[in-house]
């Protein structure tokens, strides 16, 4: 750990950032119903999902190489994922309670 050499050159990193941004946009576009906009032509947009996962792995690996220890890398990743996740869950629960004037009955999910 603690490798200081960057395995990605600046130009490659910029290209991955642009491709990752495009992939995020297309995935969000698909989640709001964009994949049904003009079938079958929007079907090619599904190729961006594996591209997004591949680029995320490449970017994660680069961050892993720069981290001083495995524990520090994992703790940073876990905190960076769980805190926003729980925040969004709490906000969604709050919105549900405001809209429905009751707490959700999770027994219906079983």
Secondary structure, 3 states (H helix, E strand, C coil): CCCCCCCCCHHHHHHHHHHHHHHHHHHHHHHCCHHHCCCCHHHHHHHHHHHHHHHHHHHHHHHHHHCCCHHHHHHHHHHHHHHHHHHHHHHHHHHHHHHHCCCCCHHHHC
